[in-house]
Amino acid sequence: MTPLPHRMPGVLFDEVAAGCGGAAALRLLARAEHSRRLACVYAVTAAARETGGSVAQEAERAWERLAAARNAAPGAAAAVLTHPSAGPALFGLLAHLPQGREQPPVHRFTALAAAAAVRAGLSGSVRWPMAGPWVTLPSLGRAHFPGARPGDIVEVRVDDDGRTRIAVPGSALAADPVTVPTNPYRAKGRWRGPRLLATLDTGSPLLLDPLDPTCYPYAVGRPGALGADEVHRWTAVARDACRLLRADHPEAYAELAAGPRLLVPLTGTARGSVSGSSAETFGCVALSLPPTGTLFAVTMAHEMQHNKFAALLHLFDLFEPGGQELYYAPWRTDPRPLLGLFHGTYAHLGVAQFWNRRRETEPDPALRAAAHVRFARWRSATREAVLVLLDSGRLTPLGQRFAGRMLDTLDALCRLPVPAPALRRAGTEARAHRAAWHEHNSRPRSGMLPARA
């Protein structure tokens, strides 16, 4: 059977390039990411077969279990494969296999297959060696086995009635298995699941998960657990943000609600509020807790842009690979490669659109004045960056179309009136940033281009 390619209508492509796209774009990109994960599952299995030995045997068992779960309940298997932690697990394993290492982390593939079987209610058992005292079922949660050591064997058993128990046979805890609760979002005994912050209008959950170490592998501040008071603060601010997006930013809210969204909390960050996204964790955002619902909302708008753009780059070549040039980005202190500049520019297009709407809907005069400044700052900075992209000489024809549509949107934003005090302050901030950037990067690096005047 020849697989059918994913196709994005030109009209929708242009809407995404303009910073929008809505739920239709997010659903299409989610389907494409699902297909990409399925392809990676096949590639992992094929590479493991070539490796041979116990690696091939464990991968084959995981493949068969995942295929059985997918046949029994396609949606259950899809929920696991589209979970943000599945991307780093699968692509990380695939990167290990060709290198001939004796013990590549095949247990990550096995855990995905086990989670799919649990979700599908597929009776039977799955075993794999533990990496430590926590056993993760991706998209569901983790079970704790104090005293368990790396190499101990865990067994996940699904009974005929769908009840799931996790045990470590042959250990001191063999007689004390962990039962996966019907509602995995609540802690029960030694089970810890993601926290449900909000249920969006589509029924999709907005989850907080400090537990799964592969959800966002670069999250340096990820805590091991969150206390009840901290979870309450996250819940309150997240729900304020959802209400604001629903009322005043309907397209951004539609994109947020188009599927499950997972937040990975960062704590102990050295500088204020921080956030980030990863190309292989579609639907996931790592962030420190913003102090207000408005800042939470703009962070989500920003990172949803990164999510869209990363998934889009898995479908389309927007620029030529290679090239060592580094560029000035008006929102960073370090020079950026073309990919980083393109990513940040698209994200800040969403930020500019957010603040444009806030200055129309914010009831507080002081906050409305601040929104004017932020809108003026980011519309100009983003337009400047788009011009750099278009002048780079490395955009493909499709990339030129994408950046050109971004420029059209920004030109329209730059024609909107802004109070003179806000314009002056935005200009002062822009000049201060550029001066600080020049001072920080006073020694030119190889390939670094001068900042655009």
PyMOL commands that set and color helices and strands:
alter all, ss='L'
color gray80, all
select helices_A, chain A and resi 10-17+22-51+53-72+74-81+86-99+107-120+228-248+250-256+293-313+338-361+365-391+397-414+420-440
alter helices_A, ss='H'
color red, helices_A
select strands_A, chain A and resi 124-129+134-137+141-144+153-158+164-167+178-179+191-192+195-199+205-208+261-265+275-276+284-287
alter strands_A, ss='S'
color yellow, strands_A
deselect
rebuild
show_as cartoon
